[in-house]
Amino acid sequence: MATASAPVSDTPSESRGRRARFVVPEMWTSLAIGVIWLVVLVDALFGPDIVVSNASGFTRLPSAIILALFAWLATRVVAKQGFGHPGDAD
């Protein structure tokens, strides 16, 4: 006498699908870029100024300008790694 086993479904279960949506790389990339620029905003509002003494007096430069330069560079790197696809050459 032969018995038949229940068919195995290839579709993921509901809890596994929810977990897979939680680990979407694009979401984490967007969150990282958002935090980078949020830090620039907080520094622009509450951060100190860079004071340079020269012959004509003092020059005050907001530190957020320098931080924004590095944030722009970091955004490019994070976006390329997070949003780029493995087969992309450029």
C-alpha positions as CSV (number, residue, x, y, z in Angstrom):
1,M,0.0,0.0,0.0
2,A,1.4,3.4,-0.9
3,T,0.8,6.7,0.9
4,A,1.0,10.2,-0.6
5,S,2.8,13.0,1.2
6,A,1.4,16.5,1.3
7,P,2.8,18.8,-1.4
8,V,5.4,21.3,-0.3
9,S,4.8,24.9,-1.3
10,D,7.6,27.0,-2.7
11,T,6.0,30.3,-1.6
12,P,7.4,31.8,1.6
13,S,5.2,31.9,4.7
14,E,3.5,35.1,5.8
15,S,6.0,35.7,8.7
16,R,8.9,35.0,6.4
17,G,7.6,37.4,3.8
18,R,7.2,40.1,6.5
19,R,10.7,39.5,7.6
20,A,12.1,39.7,4.1
21,R,10.4,43.0,3.6
22,F,12.0,44.3,6.8
23,V,15.5,43.5,5.5
24,V,15.2,45.4,2.2
25,P,18.7,46.9,1.5
26,E,17.2,50.0,-0.2
27,M,15.3,50.9,3.0
28,W,18.5,50.8,5.1
29,T,20.4,52.8,2.5
30,S,17.7,55.5,2.5
31,L,17.7,55.6,6.3
32,A,21.5,55.9,6.4
33,I,21.5,58.8,3.9
34,G,18.7,60.5,5.9
35,V,20.7,60.3,9.1
36,I,23.8,61.7,7.4
37,W,21.9,64.8,6.3
38,L,20.0,65.0,9.6
39,V,23.4,65.4,11.4
40,V,24.3,68.2,9.0
41,L,21.0,69.9,9.8
42,V,21.6,69.6,13.6
43,D,25.2,70.9,13.2
44,A,23.9,73.8,11.1
45,L,21.4,74.7,13.9
46,F,23.5,74.1,17.0
47,G,27.1,73.6,15.9
48,P,29.9,76.0,16.4
49,D,31.5,78.2,13.8
50,I,35.1,77.9,12.6
51,V,36.9,81.1,13.5
52,V,39.9,82.0,11.4
53,S,42.1,84.9,12.4
54,N,43.8,86.8,9.6
55,A,45.3,90.3,9.0
56,S,41.9,91.9,8.4
57,G,40.2,90.5,11.5
58,F,38.3,87.3,12.1
59,T,36.5,85.2,9.5
60,R,33.6,83.0,10.8
61,L,32.6,80.0,8.8
62,P,29.8,77.7,9.8
63,S,31.1,74.2,10.5
64,A,28.1,72.7,8.7
65,I,29.7,73.8,5.4
66,I,32.7,71.5,5.9
67,L,30.4,68.8,7.3
68,A,28.1,69.0,4.3
69,L,31.1,68.4,2.0
70,F,31.9,65.2,3.8
71,A,28.2,64.3,4.0
72,W,28.0,64.7,0.2
73,L,30.9,62.4,-0.3
74,A,29.5,59.8,2.1
75,T,26.1,60.0,0.4
76,R,27.7,59.1,-2.9
77,V,29.5,56.1,-1.5
78,V,26.5,54.8,0.5
79,A,24.1,55.3,-2.4
80,K,26.4,53.5,-4.8
81,Q,26.8,50.6,-2.5
82,G,23.2,50.4,-1.4
83,F,21.3,51.2,-4.6
84,G,23.8,49.7,-7.0
85,H,23.2,46.3,-8.5
86,P,25.9,43.6,-8.4
87,G,26.1,43.6,-12.3
88,D,26.5,47.3,-12.6
89,A,30.0,48.3,-13.9
90,D,29.4,52.1,-13.5
